[in-house]
């Protein structure tokens, strides 16, 4: 309810006193070539994500890249329709089912993905802060995110390089078997060359997300440079970290408007651009995500339920497979 409340409040703040009569013709006048370029580069973002995911999982399992992309798009589609972002769990469930890799192992790869994204995002944020004065709330948010990433990175490094001590602590927990499987998976992934290639690929994954922002800014005649579009991307990614309404509706619009206005764009033009950007990067996602969901021959509600139950099932299976007396 808090997420929906924030979303509605942001939409009211953005569209109050908005001149639709002036901006809607301007939105419709954007050349189709720029819209097509934005759509194609946005699709390329998730193709690169699927490629990166396959590289991470290569030491523990194999799956066609297009299957990983399908799982990602189903998860994105779920995030657009359902609250609390269940898409991450859903795509993990699909990857585990199709590849045969344990759910706990696949979820560890998702954690590593987010760690990679966070590292590149924080680096991008600090670079951006040298060129433009960013809102204080984003500065505070970036520091919190950097702190969380540092803690996660420290725990992972400790578990990998102080394995004996980590195992002694893990065995005291009720999820010991699952944690040990997770540790084995992370160790296997980190020892592979594909681990470092996937980290490097994360830079391309982040950079491609700036392309739709840039193409639409040119088509909309905002006059933003590629660097300014990259800064806007950093603002959007940091603002998307807290849980919020499905599709980031409202908060996305508000962040775009506030970000674009930092570069001297008028409020009316910023709102028009935010409206266009949201439509262009969201509608194709709905279409491709819906097609990907149809290809699974499952309902979204059933996928969500199965994905939520999968960790419990995996834990029960790992418990039942333990030798007696251990």
Buried (B, 14 or more C-beta within 10 A) or exposed (E): EEBBEBBEEBBEEBBEEBEEEEBEEBBEEBEEEBBEBBBEBBBBBBBBBBBBBBBBBBBBBEBEBEBBBBBBBBBBBBBBBBEEBBBBBBBBBBBBBBBEBBBBBBBBBBBBBBBBBBBBBBBBBEEBBEEBEBBEEBEEBBEEBBEEBEEBEEEBEEBBEEEEEBBEEBEEEEBBBBBBBBBBBBBBBBEBEBBEBBBEBBBBBBBBBBBBBBBBBBBBEBEBEBBBBBBBBBBBBBBBBEEBBBBBBBBBBBBBBBBBBBBEBEBBBBBBBBBBBBEBBBEBBBEBBBEBBEEBEBEBEEBBEBBEEBBEEBBEEBEEEEEEEE
